[in-house]
Amino acid sequence: KVVKTDAKSFWIINGKVEKHFWDKKNPRKVPWTVVFRKIHKKGLVEETRKRRTRKQQKVTRAIVGASIELINKKRSIKPEQRKSDREAALRKAKEERKKAKEAKKLAKPAAAGKKADQRAQKTQKSGKGR
């Protein structure tokens, strides 16, 4: 047994191994070493066989707010149908936005009049200045 200064210990079984150890030969490059045989997959073919992995099955499950039927129905919709539905929804949203804008426009002049009155009252109230 050899113990180096960094506290690593090595078991040396014969002279051949000891010679290579002190020559600092890399065991990964020496063909008869266990390390080399493991890296290059020597002598393992008969003993071990690679395990087969099972393929995952795709499962569709319901989510909160959407049942399986609803999900399948949406999935089966044709792209043309989906596009037309989307355009219709966009049109509807645009119209609603337009109506809201018009309503806001109508409400604006009345509010502007109130603000002008309030400003006028504030200026009238002022008494002595500095």
N, C-alpha and C positions, 0 to 999 in steps of 0.2 A: 504494500500500500504506500502511495506517495501522497504527501500533503504539501501543497504549495503555500507560499507566504500569504496568499489571499484566502486561505482556509478552505480551498477546494481540494477534495480528496479524490484520488484515482486508484483503482485496483489494477495492478499490472500482473498478468497471469503467466507470461513467459518472456524470454529474452527478445524475441522478435517484436513483441508489442512494446517492450521497454525501449528498444533501439528507435522505433518509429516515434515514440512519445518524446524522447529527448531530442530527436531531430526535428521536432515540431511538424511532423507530417500531418496533413489534414486527412482525417479518417474518411471524409466524404469522397476523397479522390483515390483512396487505396481500395482496389476491387474486392479483397477478401474480407473487409470489415463488415460488421453488422449494419453500420450506418449506411455504407455504400449500397449494400444489398436492399435495404429498406427504401432508399431513395430511388433506385433503379428497378424496383419491383421484381426482385429475383426470388424465385422459390415460393411465391405466394399464390400462384395461379390455381393450383389444385386445392389448397387449404381453404381459402376464403373466396366467397362469391359475393358480388355486389347485391345488396338488398334492393328489391324493387319498391318504388314508392307508389302509393295509390294516388290516382288522379282525383283532384277535388271536383265534386259535383256542384254545379251551379244551382242554387235554390233561390226562388223569389219569395220573399216574405212580406207580409203587410207591415206598413209603418203607421205611426199615429196619424190619423186623418186620411189615410188612403188604404182601401182594402185591396186584396190581390186582384179581384175582378177589375177594379178601377185602374190599377197599374197596368194590367195586361191590355185593357181597352186603349189606354193612352199609348202604349207601346205599339199597338197594331194600327194606329192611325197612319194614313198615307202622308208623305211629305207635302203633297199639293194641298190636302185638306188642312194640315197643320199651318201651312203658309197663309191660306185664306182666312183661317180662324184668327191668326195673329194680326193680319191686316185689318180685319173687322174690329178687333179689340183696340188697335191703335186709333182707328177712325173714331170709335166711341170715346176714347180718352181725350182725343183732340177736341171733339165737340164739347165735352164737359169742361175742358180747360177754357174754351172760348166763352162758354156761358158764364163761368166764374169770373172771367176777365171783364165781361160786359156788366155783370152785376156789381163788380168792384168799381167800375167806371161810373155807374149811376150813383153809387153811394158816396163817391168821392166829392162831387160838387157840394152836396149838403154838408158834409163834414168840413170842407174848406170854408164855407160860410160861417159856421159856428166858431172856427178858430179865429177868423177875422174879427168877429164880434168880441171874443174874449180878449184879443190883443187891444182892441179899442177901449174896452173897459179898464184894462190895466193902465193904459196911458192916461186916462182921465182921472184915475184915483190918485196919481202922484201929487203930493203936496209940495212942501218946502224941499228945495234941493240943497245941495251942499255948496 
